[in-house]
């Protein structure tokens, strides 16, 4: 029987392709609100469906099940899923054939979401709204280097996700694409002035009413605040909530990343993320999640209605969609683009 327990503010990673007794206990902690899956949690589509059914039966309300399934080098589930091209393919097409590119963006979002939803995964942390302007970690994960192209392509991509029945997450706010360093590996500083930051911020501002979550960047923008954006009241409260009027859930990027180090150790990172206004925090390494869950503290409770909006609501089963020739053609075209990219 599932345990009645409100969802907490942590989205955590765990080991294994099935839930053992220790992992079940781990995931029943009141601070946990969802999980993020990785390749280490995946063997094949059938195994994934069993795992997500186990997760769904664990507690009520059920945990939100998420993954990074952007395409290209960031696609956790490959065997048995459509191989998705990197999002930069959309920008290359947009430069010469914008209508074709928008159609491909819709297909990309629709197929990605439909295949995940069919196996019980609620949410892919997508789309990337960063501009492709020299970042080693963003690079071909970005749709384009021009603001207008990203806004147009992401709008179609979001429509595909929405029509499949999946919520969306805009990342990495307020923009990670214009600074070279990788926030997974080092502390990242974008030293530009506020005026220069506006171009990177624009895709978020223009699409903010189409997403249910926003993920913060572990990047310091000293023109606004010395702290990384996910630990900054100026960025979360004043800009994202105040200026842009975002009313959904704000999530930190993975607190294990080196880019989060200016906030201190894991306990301090949690404190500062929540103090800045984040509703959710990602802790992807299982050993880090275990340490965090041992902390004796009062945990904030994210808004239940907003959490419920993250649950997947499939338009139709994948088998039903595969009876439609157009949907099969969408998958085939994405496979072909993936081979060419």
C-alpha positions in Angstrom: 0.0 0.0 0.0 1.2 3.5 -0.7 2.0 5.9 2.1 0.1 9.1 2.4 2.7 11.9 2.5 2.9 15.4 1.0 5.5 15.9 -1.6 8.7 17.6 -0.4 11.1 20.0 -2.2 13.9 17.5 -3.2 14.2 15.9 -6.6 16.8 13.2 -6.0 18.8 10.5 -7.9 19.2 6.9 -6.8 21.0 3.8 -7.9 19.5 0.7 -9.7 16.9 -0.3 -12.2 14.4 -1.6 -9.5 13.5 -0.4 -6.1 15.0 -2.4 -3.3 14.0 -2.0 0.4 16.7 0.5 1.2 15.7 2.7 -1.8 12.0 2.5 -1.0 12.7 3.8 2.5 15.0 6.5 1.1 12.2 7.7 -1.2 9.6 7.7 1.5 11.4 10.6 3.3 9.1 13.6 3.7 11.6 15.9 2.0 11.5 14.0 -1.3 9.1 15.2 -4.0 10.4 13.4 -7.0 13.2 11.5 -8.7 15.5 12.2 -11.6 16.5 9.1 -13.6 19.8 8.5 -15.4 21.3 5.9 -17.7 22.2 3.9 -14.5 18.4 3.4 -13.9 17.7 2.1 -17.4 18.0 -1.2 -19.2 15.1 -1.1 -21.7 11.6 0.4 -22.1 9.8 -2.6 -20.4 12.1 -2.3 -17.3 11.6 1.4 -17.2 7.8 1.0 -17.1 8.1 -1.5 -14.2 10.3 1.0 -12.4 7.9 3.9 -12.8 5.0 1.8 -11.7 6.9 0.9 -8.6 7.6 4.6 -8.0 3.9 5.5 -8.6 2.8 2.9 -6.0 5.2 4.0 -3.3 3.4 7.0 -1.9 0.4 9.3 -2.4 0.6 11.9 -3.9 3.0 10.0 -6.1 6.5 11.1 -6.7 7.2 13.2 -9.9 9.4 11.1 -12.2 11.8 13.1 -14.3 14.8 12.8 -16.7 17.0 14.8 -19.0 16.0 13.6 -22.5 17.0 16.6 -24.6 18.6 14.7 -27.5 22.1 14.6 -28.8 24.7 14.0 -26.0 22.0 14.5 -23.3 19.6 11.6 -23.8 19.5 9.2 -20.9 17.3 6.6 -22.5 18.5 5.4 -25.9 17.9 1.8 -26.6 14.2 1.4 -27.4 13.6 5.1 -27.7 13.9 7.3 -30.8 17.4 8.7 -31.1 16.9 12.4 -30.9 19.2 14.9 -32.7 20.8 17.7 -30.7 18.7 20.8 -30.6 21.3 22.8 -32.5 20.0 20.9 -35.6 16.9 23.0 -35.4 18.9 26.2 -35.5 20.8 25.2 -38.6 17.6 24.4 -40.4 16.1 27.7 -39.2 18.8 29.7 -40.9 17.8 28.5 -44.3 14.3 26.9 -44.0 12.5 28.4 -41.0 9.2 26.8 -41.6 10.8 23.4 -41.9 12.8 24.1 -38.7 9.6 24.9 -36.7 8.0 21.7 -37.9 11.0 19.8 -36.8 11.0 21.5 -33.4 7.4 20.5 -32.9 8.2 16.9 -33.8 11.2 16.8 -31.5 9.1 18.0 -28.5 6.1 15.8 -29.3 8.0 12.5 -29.9 10.3 13.0 -26.9 7.4 13.6 -24.6 5.1 10.9 -26.0 7.7 8.2 -25.7 8.6 9.2 -22.1 4.9 9.5 -21.0 4.2 6.0 -22.4 6.7 4.5 -19.9 5.5 6.5 -16.9 8.0 9.4 -16.9 6.3 12.6 -16.1 8.8 15.3 -17.1 11.9 15.9 -19.2 13.8 18.9 -17.9 13.4 20.7 -21.3 13.7 22.9 -23.2 17.1 24.5 -23.1 16.5 28.2 -23.8 20.2 29.2 -23.6 21.8 30.8 -26.6 24.7 29.0 -28.3 27.4 31.6 -27.8 30.5 29.8 -26.7 29.6 27.7 -23.7 31.4 24.4 -23.5 28.5 22.7 -21.6 25.6 24.2 -23.6 27.0 24.2 -27.2 24.8 22.0 -29.4 22.2 21.6 -26.6 21.0 25.1 -27.5 18.6 25.6 -30.4 20.4 28.6 -31.9 22.7 31.6 -31.3 20.0 34.2 -32.1 17.3 35.2 -29.7 14.6 35.4 -32.3 15.4 31.9 -33.6 15.4 30.4 -30.1 12.1 32.0 -29.2 10.4 30.8 -32.4 11.8 27.3 -32.3 11.2 26.8 -28.6 7.6 27.9 -29.0 7.0 25.1 -31.4 8.9 22.6 -29.3 6.8 23.6 -26.3 3.7 23.1 -28.4 4.8 19.5 -29.1 5.4 18.8 -25.5 2.1 20.3 -24.5 0.2 18.4 -27.2 1.7 15.1 -26.0 0.6 15.9 -22.4 3.9 16.9 -20.7 4.8 20.0 -18.6 7.9 21.9 -19.5 11.0 23.4 -17.8 12.9 26.4 -19.2 16.6 26.2 -18.4 19.1 27.6 -17.4 17.8 31.0 -16.2 18.8 33.7 -16.8 21.1 32.2 -19.5 24.2 30.0 -19.5 25.1 30.0 -23.1 27.4 33.1 -23.4 30.1 32.1 -20.9 32.6 29.4 -21.9 33.2 27.6 -18.5 31.3 24.5 -17.5 29.4 24.9 -14.2 29.6 21.1 -13.7 33.3 21.5 -13.3 34.1 25.0 -12.1 32.7 28.2 -10.6 31.4 30.2 -13.6 31.3 34.0 -13.8 29.6 36.0 -16.5 31.1 39.4 -16.1 29.0 41.2 -18.6 27.0 44.3 -17.7 23.2 44.1 -17.2 22.4 45.5 -20.6 24.5 42.7 -22.3 22.7 40.0 -20.2 19.3 41.1 -21.6 19.7 39.2 -24.9 20.2 35.9 -23.0 17.3 36.6 -20.8 14.9 37.4 -23.6 13.8 33.8 -24.5 12.8 33.2 -20.9 10.9 36.4 -20.7 9.0 35.8 -23.9 8.1 32.2 -23.2 7.6 32.3 -19.4 3.8 31.8 -19.6 4.3 28.5 -21.5 6.3 26.6 -18.9 5.5 25.2 -15.5 9.0 25.2 -14.1 12.2 27.2 -14.5 15.7 25.8 -13.7 18.3 28.2 -12.4 21.8 28.5 -13.7 24.8 27.9 -11.5 26.4 31.0 -12.9 27.5 34.2 -11.1 26.4 37.5 -12.8 28.2 40.1 -10.6 26.5 43.0 -12.4 23.4 41.8 -10.6 24.5 39.6 -7.7 27.8 38.0 -6.7 26.0 34.7 -5.8 25.1 32.1 -8.5 21.7 32.8 -9.9 20.0 29.9 -8.1 21.1 31.3 -4.7 20.2 34.9 -5.5 17.0 36.7 -4.4 17.7 39.3 -7.0 17.5 36.7 -9.8 14.8 34.4 -8.4 12.6 36.9 -6.5 13.1 40.3 -8.2 13.7 39.2 -11.8 12.0 35.9 -12.4 9.1 36.3 -10.0 8.8 40.1 -9.9 9.8 41.4 -13.3 8.7 38.4 -15.4 5.8 37.4 -13.3 6.5 33.7 -13.2 4.1 31.8 -10.9 5.3 28.2 -11.4 8.0 26.2 -9.7 11.6 27.3 -9.5 14.1 24.5 -9.3 17.8 24.7 -8.6 20.2 23.0 -10.9 22.1 20.0 -9.4 23.5 21.1 -6.0 26.4 18.7 -6.5 27.8 20.8 -9.3 31.1 22.7 -8.7 29.3 25.9 -9.9 27.3 25.8 -6.7 30.4 25.9 -4.5 30.1 29.7 -3.7 27.1 28.8 -1.6 29.1 26.5 0.7 28.5 22.8 1.5 25.4 20.9 0.7 23.4 22.1 3.7 24.3 25.7 3.0 23.4 25.3 -0.7 20.0 24.0 0.3 19.5 26.9 2.7 20.5 29.5 0.2 18.5 28.0 -2.6 15.3 28.0 -0.6 16.0 31.4 0.9 16.4 32.8 -2.6 13.0 31.5 -3.6 13.6 28.1 -5.2 10.7 25.7 -4.6 12.7 22.6 -5.6 16.3 21.5 -5.4 18.0 18.8 -7.5 20.4 16.5 -5.7 21.4 13.9 -8.4 24.1 11.9 -6.7 22.6 9.2 -4.5 25.3 9.5 -1.8 24.7 13.2 -1.6 20.9 12.7 -1.4 21.4 10.3 1.5 23.6 12.9 3.3 21.0 15.6 2.8 18.1 13.4 4.0 20.0 12.8 7.3 19.9 16.5 8.1 17.7 17.5 11.0 15.8 20.4 9.7 12.4 21.8 8.7 11.8 21.2 5.0 9.7 23.7 3.0 6.7 22.3 1.3 6.2 23.1 -2.4 2.7 24.2 -3.5 0.7 21.0 -4.0 -1.3 22.3 -7.0 1.9 23.4 -8.8 3.5 20.0 -8.2 0.4 18.2 -9.6 0.8 20.2 -12.8 4.1 18.3 -13.4 2.4 15.0 -13.7 2.2 13.6 -17.2 -1.2 13.5 -18.8 -0.7 11.6 -22.1 -2.9 12.6 -25.0 -3.1 9.0 -26.1 -1.2 5.8 -25.6 2.0 5.3 -27.7 0.4 2.3 -29.4 -2.5 4.5 -30.5 -0.2 7.2 -31.7 1.9 4.7 -33.7 -1.2 3.8 -35.7 -1.0 7.3 -37.2 1.3 7.5 -40.2 2.2 11.1 -39.5 3.5 10.2 -36.0 5.6 7.3 -37.4 7.0 9.7 -40.0 8.0 12.2 -37.3 10.0 9.5 -35.5 11.7 8.4 -38.7 12.7 12.0 -39.6 14.2 12.6 -36.1 16.2 9.3 -36.4 17.5 10.4 -39.8 18.6 13.8 -38.5 20.3 12.2 -35.5 22.4 10.0 -37.8 23.4 13.1 -39.8 24.3 15.3 -36.8 
